[in-house]
């Protein structure tokens, strides 16, 4: 399921809600390509540190956890930067997924 978000400048971003298959398969690279340097660095450091102590298994586990969480984190940060849902349907989807509250 995807939602469209728009900022005051008219820039529209289409973002997938829910599980991130790209993060599952490619780790921190999707965050890096989206320009989300903070979370790319956090994922890279966690995967490197945990992977080095567990012969790579820790990096895999970290990747699975971020696969479930990253898209929601990314949407919340876009909303904090001033992006808003384009349509009422997009807003309803974000409310159902508990990304935004009903009061917005």
N, C-alpha and C positions, 0 to 999 in steps of 0.2 A: 504494500500500500504506500502510495506517495502523496506528499502534500506540497503545495506551492506556497512559498513565503516571499514577501516583497518588502523592500525597505523604502525609506522616504525618497530616495533618488530614483526609484523605479526599477531597481535591479531585482529580478525574480530568480529565486533558487528553488529547484525541485529536489526535495529530499525524501528519501525512503524512510518510513517509520518501521521500527521493529528490528529484527535480526539483520546483521550486516554480513552478507556473504563475502563481500570484498575484504572486510577486516578479517574474517575467518581464514580466507585463503592467502592474503597478502600482508597481514599484520599491520604495522604502523603506516605502510605506504598510502592507503586511501586517505588517512588524515593529512599526510604530507601533501598529497596532490590536491586536496581541498583547500590547502592554505592554512590548516589548523595546526600550526607549528607546536603550540603548547601541548596538545594531546598526542601528537606524533612523537614528541620528545619523551613524554611520560610513558607511552607504550614501549618505545624503544628501550628506555632505561630499565623498565620493569622486565621486559623480555630478556634483555642482555644479562641482568643481574640474576634473575631466577633461573634462566637457562644455563648459566655458567655453573651454578651449584648443583643442578640436577641433570646434567648431560642433555639438555634441550627439552626435557619434559616440562619444566616450569614455564618455559617460553610458550609451549603449546597450550598449557592450561590458561595462562594469561591471555593468549589470543582468543580462546574460547569465551572467556569471561567478557572481554571487550567486544566480542561479536554480538553479544546480547545487549550491551549497554551503549556502545559508541554512537549509534544513530540518534538515540535520545539525548545524549550529552551534546552532540553537535547541534541539534534543533534548539535545545535550551540556550546554548550560547548565541545562536543566531537571533533568538527572540530577545536576549539581553542586549544585543547590539542594535536593536530597533526594527528587526524584521517582524512582520505580522502576517497571519494567514490571509491568502488572497480571497477565498470564498468562505461562506458559512460551512460548507462541507469540510473544507480543510480544518477549520476551527473545531468542528465537531469531532473529527478524527483525533486531533491533538488532545481534546478534552477526554475522549474515551481512553486514550493511552496514558492519561495522567501526566502529560507533558506540560499542559497549561491548566489553570483552574477555571472553573465555571464563571468566575467573577470578571475575567478579562473580556 
